Structures are given as structure tokens and as C-alpha cells.
Amino acid sequence: MGSDFTQQIRDKAKELLEKGTVECVIGYETGSDGFSARPAFIYEPAEVERLVFDNTCSHNLVKYLLNKKGKPTAVIVKGCDSRSLNLLLSEKQIDRDNIFIIGVVCPGVVEWGWNNRSDQLQIRCNWCRQHNPVIYDFLVGEPVTEGPPDDFADIAAMETKSTEEREAFWREQAEHCVRCYACRQACPGCYCIDCFVEQLDPEWVGIRIAPEENLMWNTIRAFHLAGRCISCNECERVCPVNIPLSLLNRRIEREVLGLFDYRAGMSEDAVAPLITFMKDEKLGIGE
Amino acid sequence: MSVDNGPLIIGFLCNWCSYAGADMAGTSRAAYPANIRIIRVPCSGRVDPLLIVKCFEEGADAVLVAGCHPGDCHYNEGNYYSRRRFALLRALLDFMGIEKERFQVEWVSASEGKRFAKIVTKFTEEMIERGSRKAS
């Protein structure tokens, strides 16, 4: 799979750059440890040999498109990443005409290992039902059959705990948080010009080091992705203190699926659940 | 029911219906516990989830949001948006350890003064029973 995918991507990238269809191809190259992929920005046809694709290609490269506004760019997306592309298109953040999408049927991505190639699939791949890209101009790989609907077993397990236990759990996680905002920076859905967390008036999140402030940040970060999170789980992957952010994201995802039968990023003209309403719906609020 | 020792409830009331409803409770002499601290907002749709989470962070025991009944919003559709938003927020807060009973959303019209007093009384009693968040 790996070398074949890599070759197809290189050929396509070369073609796009030679024809001048795009200025830059955003893909993956082998990192300094010799086996982990890292993002690569290819501007010259001669450079395409740097591009690779294998199961260490974890990054969601769609985030970089926000830095390439107005410039014709090609991007390599896996299934989950392609949903975030749809998210940004539906929110009018990027221009479809400027983007060439190289979709890859995702084989699943592995955890990052220190000096060793890991075989352990990332947890996001356990719940993934989108190995095939939902949007692409050029597809690499044969589409696969997706598994049965997600049962959200991790969320259900968390919910067997009492409220007090859950509060203590999140309180402890908040004690670990250093508010580096890596979760925000990695997230394709977090692109506000002014994030609430940096506002000084009102100061929603104080500068002091305190779990309350961390909890405030983590709660609102998750909520601002309500109905928008496409579960690429980059936030959790980049967290330096391993806070299980997927639990928060997926708790909301399950609610959105249950109440509104909606999955984010499935089409480029989708209407997110929180920017619309139905007059006669029953949501257990004020009834 | 002492205010100093009782639960602290923050109430966000929409200007057009629920705040007027609370006013009606006053003019019709319907008493309700003073544990609720009322903040007047233009619309229940204006209540940003940030406000709710901040209340809990700063030590509130419970939060009440009240707005016009669906269909009666002064701005036609503000409360429809808030209904969706709070349905999700409530689930998230409960998951993070703030019981869903502590965050209540009610529709109170300007004429429902007595009902407003009843809602606040019942809510306060429930919170007394549940106890302070800090104690838990």
C-alpha cells in the first residue's frame, strides 16, 4: 500500500506543479527520526520525491489551507481530514476553486513512537467510519466498506461513573492542563481571529494558573466545536499532557447525532445544527 | 431558607417576557426565595454558553435561563436558537460533572408572575436538597 500510494501522490503532485495548476502541494514527508511523517510543503516539481504516504501520516493538513487563502494549493487528505475540508468550505473559510484535493483512502494511522515505529492504531481509528474521503478531485486507493455505526462505548463507560466522579476526573485533567492551546492550534475548526480565551474585556479565562481557568477553557473549546467537530482527534494527539479531549468532543457528537441526526463535514453545503432550528422540535429544554 | 447559607442561583431573564414576568411576580406580591440573582438580558438567545460556564466556574450552585415561550420571541427566533444551544450545553456540563438539574431553562411569559415565583421556589428547594457544589 505505502509505496504505491506514495508513487501515485508524487505523480499527481508533479503533474499539478508542472502544469501550474497549484503553487504548492501540502503533503507528508519523512521526519528527522527516519520513519515518522511530518507535513511537507512542495513548491517545485523536482521536490516531489520528498512526498510519502504511510500509516504515520497523522497530521490534519487542512488546517494549513487557512494560511494559503487565495493561493492555488493542493492538499492531501485522509477520510477524517476530508470532513474538515467540507467544514471549512461550508463555513466559507476557503475557496473550492483554489484547492485541489488529493484524497487518500486511509489505512488508519498509528501512534507516534519514540525512536520506534509503533503498530498501535490511534484511538480515532477505532471509531472512524470515514476511511474514504468524502470530497476529492483525485482519489488514491480503492474505496473500502465502512464499519457499522459507532456505539460510543468510551462515552458510555464514562457515563457509568457518578457525577461526583466525573467532576473529580475532569478537575484532575484540568490540573494537568498547561493551556498551551496546542489543541486549538491543531484544530481545523478553530480559526477565530480573536479567540475568547485571549479577550481581556471581558476576561473569560484568567491568566492565573488555576484548574478552574483550565476547565473553563476546555469546556468552551469543546462547546465551540459542537456540531462542527469532525473527530480527527488532532487536539488530543497534540496535547502534551494527554488530556482525553475526545471524550468531550464525542459526548457532544453523540448528542448532535441523537438530537439532530447530523454529522459534521459530510457535505460542502451542510448547515450546522446550531445555526438553524425547527420550530416544533422537542429537545428537553423548557418543557 | 436563609439567603446567606442557601444555594446561589444566577438567573438570566430575557427583557421582553421573563424579566417582565419576574416584575409581575413582584407587583402581584408573589414571594420567591432571594437566592436567585437576576441578570436582565435582551433575549435568551443572547445568553452565551460562556456566561453559564463562567457562573459555574465562579461558584454558582445553579443557573436558570428564562425566555419567551417558543413562538413568542420578541426577535421572532432567538429562543429557538438558545433551545438547541442549551440542549447541547446541558449534556456537556452533565458529562463534566455539573448535574443537568443545576442548569435549567424555562419559558416564562410577561403575564406568568405567579408561575415565575413557583419555578424559582421549586428550583431553590431542589438546590437546597442537592446541596452546595463546593461542599460536594
Interface residues (C-beta under 8 A of the other chain):
Chain A: I155 M158 E159 T163 E164 E165 R166 E167 A168 F169 W170 R171 F196 W204 E212 E213 L215 M216 T219 I220 A222 F223 A226 G227 L247 L248 R251 I252 E255 V256 L259 F260 P273 L274 I275 F277 M278 K279 E281 L283 G284 I285 G286
Chain B: P49 L50 V53 K54 E57 G67 P70 G71 E77 Y80 Y81 R83 R84 R85 F86 A87 L88 L89 R90 A91 L92 L93 D94 F95 M96 G97 I98 E99 V105 E106 W107 S136
